Amino acid sequence: MKRTVELLAPAKDLEAAIAAIDHGADAVYMGGARFGARRAAANSVDDVARAAEYAHRYGARLYAALNTVIFDDELAEAERAARELIAADVDALIVQDMALRQMSLPVELHASTQAGCMTAEDAAFLEGCGFARVILERALSIDEIRDIRRATHDIDLECFVHGAICVGYSGRCFLSRSMSPRSGNRGECSQPCRLPYDLTDAAGRTVIAGKHLLSVRDMDLSQHLEEMMDAGVTSFKIEGRLKDVRYIKNVVSYYRDRLDGILARRWRDYTRSSCGRSEREFEPDPSKSFTRGATEYMFSGKSRGVASFDTPKAVGEYVGRVTGIARGSFRMEGAATLAAGDGICAVSAAGVAGTNVNRVEGATVEPNRMAGITVGAEIYRNYDHRFSQALDRSRTRRTIGVWARVAMSTGGVGLRLVDEQGVEVRLWHSAALSDATGLVDMVETVRRVMGKCGGTIFRMEQVLVDGGYIFAPASLLAEVRREGLEALLREREGLGRPHRIMEDDGSARYPRVVVSRYENVTNRLAAEFYRRHGAMEIEAPLECAATTAGERVMVSSYCIRREIGQCLRERPTLRGELYLRHGASRYRLHFDCERCVMSLEDCSAPRRK
């Protein structure tokens, strides 16, 4: 059997959701009004319903994120929010808190990346608990993904392929909460991993000063999609529920093209999960949207070169190097050409400086500010004015292919329409018609009139005509076409969609004896879930602790020692304990070389939460 492949896009709001569908997404994920891991990307139930309705026209799906931990006094509100979203016709809920699994919700459930699934045994457990899909941790390698696929049966595997990376394991990071009341597990991460830190030794001596030591580049696995498909990945997820519409248009289009190329070659093995063809007026290029530079992260194994120490901001695409300075301008050599209105970053030993371009003449560039621009500085373009205009002006349409058969007789006109998914409608329009004169080519007239789909979501691929010797006015044919396309749209909107709503019979066994405090069991229903599945002990959640002082607040496959060439396995010159410091916050670094992971312990003075 062919396996279905899905391109999954983020949506901050209704506008972004529609843009994602128009540009080729097979599914969209967006937040509801509450309990989403991106509180700044909340949406009303009405907007979620409108996004779902728009997606369903194309056979695409809409997933709603309810992926924060929930407190006991919020359980009723969380269930109410979930049921409102179900009534809004979402196709699945993305959840972190197992309380939602306990609520017997009549909807497909996806285990969020916040649920911390990193191993084959965790994925098998979640499948046994009735989850239709698990969203895997970003730090997994292709071999670990294969192991998870072999250990499971038919659960969907969803993997991030593009966008920002949480350097700590998702749902197990308390770094934000160690610095402020804002918690990533409650949808309010303050992104402390993007801050500058000093790396110090046990004596307090500074090893590295003021660098963004936890800030990693953005993920780009676009060259590995086919490999991931063959490893068992079902859904390819783009990060970005806080990104703007231009990012959505560009990045979704790029991955649509990449996947379509694979599907065209591997059509015997794979099929797309939605239908329709997107026609646009720009060539996508992800380097021209928000990016901190591309990395494959841990996909092919753990290696150096994944961090962005100089800046956590989007520097954009490399365009050239400064070769000369004049009053109010600089000369640049490079393959790319800047233009007035572009935004640029100059990266040098002194740091990163941003400005915009006022004027360009040949290799001479006049920026708005010269601060930070020196000979030898590398110039990056983080805003391409002309490309952004092309995105804004593009008249992108997504249309579904339709085949028509028109039958004409003296009693009227019959129409049969079949779309690319096999959805079919038939209708008959009675009318008193007569034979056509020899001067009228009715076959060509019918094809011309029926071929116009106007502003509908359809695209006429072929029109076959029976009874071409009968004359029918163009106005009548247009009316029949309109009625037919409206009927086909209604038929599509009434289509049932595949849902995998599975019960949890309690037979799956939790793979550990103790549910640790890092699993964040913050309510009675989640506790019931784990006990029902065999857990013997549930630790008090760190999310509810008064302070994180003395606690491990982040675990990561990323390692600062490895990144700076001081891996403990490779005879480092830098020995002893190491610490990260930012203002009053101080963290001891722990290196588990056997597992090849790094963790941060909060050594700051206790701060009440």
Buried (B, 14 or more C-beta within 10 A) or exposed (E): EEBBBBBBBBBBBBBBBBBBBBBBBBBBBBBBBBBBBBBEBBBBBEBBBBBBEBBBBBBBBBBBBBBBBBBEEBBEEBBEBBBBBBEBBBBBBBBBBBBBBBBEBEBBBBBBBBBBBBBBBBBBBBBBBBBBBBBBBBBBBBEBBBBBBEBBEEBBBBBBBBBBBBBBBBBBBBBBBBBBEBBBBBBBBBBBBBBBBBBBBEEEEEBBEEBBBBBBBBBBBBEBBBBBBBBBBBBBBBBBBEBBBBBBBBBBBBBBBBBBEBBEEBEEBBEBBBBBBBEBEBEBBBBBBBBBBBBBBBBEEBEEEBBBBBBBBBBBBBBBBBEEBEEEBBBBEBEBBBBEBBBBBBBBEEEBBBBBBBBBEEBEBBBBEBEBBBEEBBBBBBBBBEBBEBBEEBEBBBBBBBBBBBBBBEEBBBBBBBBBBEBEBEBEBEBEBEEBEEEBEBBEBBBEBBBEBEEBBBBBBEBBBEBBEBBBEEEBBBBBBBBBBEBBBEBBEEEEEEEBEBEBEEEBEBBBEEBBBBBBBBBEBBBBBBBBBBBEEBEEBBBEBEBBBEBBBBBBBBBBBBBBEBBEEEEEEEEEEBBBBBEEBBBBBBBEEEEBBBBBBBBBEEBEB
